[in-house]
Amino acid sequence: MTAAGSSGAAGSSMGFCALAAIAIWRSGVLPPYSGILFAVGFALFIPQFYGPPAVRIGHGVLVATGSIWVAMVLWRAEPAEVR
């Protein structure tokens, strides 16, 4: 894969994470801030490789915290009524 192809894939995945965070923010069902850590963690996915091991460990904690928070919120959310 070329550098252009990998940056395009990284850009699109970061865009999808940003869209997920915006959808969580606007949903009115889920707490608005629950998607922020998730989106920030995945937006920093590529840059974390250029840091020392402490930065990579911190990034792993950030991604895990954001993902677990979103999962817990979704697990506890009441199902919406279908019209």
N, C-alpha and C positions, 0 to 999 in steps of 0.2 A: 504494500500500500504506500502511496506517495505521501509526502508531507501535506500536500493540499487536500488529499482525500481524508487523511486522519484529522486535520483541522476542521474540515467540513462536518465530519461525523461528530466531533467534539462540540462544535457549535450548535448542531441540531439537537444533541442530547441536552445541552445546557438550556436551549430554548424550550424544550419540552418540560424540563424541571421548573423553569420560570413560569410556564403556562400552568403547570400543576399548582404552584404556589399561588398564582393569581386566582385560579379556580377555587382553591381552599379559602382564600381571603374573601371572595365574593359570594361564597355559597350561602352564608347566613345560617348554616347548620353547624359547621365546624368552627372552632375558635380561630380567628384570623391569623394569629401569630404562629399557629402550629405548622404552617408550611414554610415559614421563613428560614429556619435552620436547615430544613431539607433542601431548599433551593440554594442557599449559600454554600452548603457543603458540596453540592454537585457542581456549582459554578466554579468552585476552587479545586476541582478534581485534577485538572492538568497542572496548574501552577504548583501544587503541593509536591510534585516530583522534583522540583528544583530546589527544595529546601532541605535542611538537615533532618536527621531521623526524628527529632523532637517535633518538628513541624508536621511530618507525616503521621506521627502518632496522634498529635492534636487534631489533625484533619480526620483521622479515623474515628476519634471520639465525637467530633462534630457531626459527621455523617451518621454514625450510629445513634446519637441522641436525637437528631432530626427525624430519622427513619422510625425509631421506636415511638417518638411522640406522635407522628402522623398515624402509625399503626394503632396505638392506644386510642386515639381520638376516633378513628374509623371503627374500631372494635366496639366502642361504647355508644356510637351514634345510633339514634333511633331511626329505623327505616322510614322512608318517606311513603306517604300514601299514593298509590297509583290511581290516576283519574280515569 
